[in-house]
């Protein structure tokens, strides 16, 4: 998402097909082509590299843990409460 207060005007050249796809997507999403480009730049080149690294680490941990309990997905709140009880 784009939260910057200041923008720098720039000019880019797109192929006819790229411009057509951007216009169509912007219209469908109710936003501007410029907002789509800013979002793509942030996602591709990192608006916050540390946040992306944290997500990468979190995703690497998926499936890396095992429990003998078969009802964790249903009773996760109770398990968390037990784990953090003093």
Order of alpha helices (4+ residues) and beta strands (2+ residues): alpha-alpha-alpha-alpha
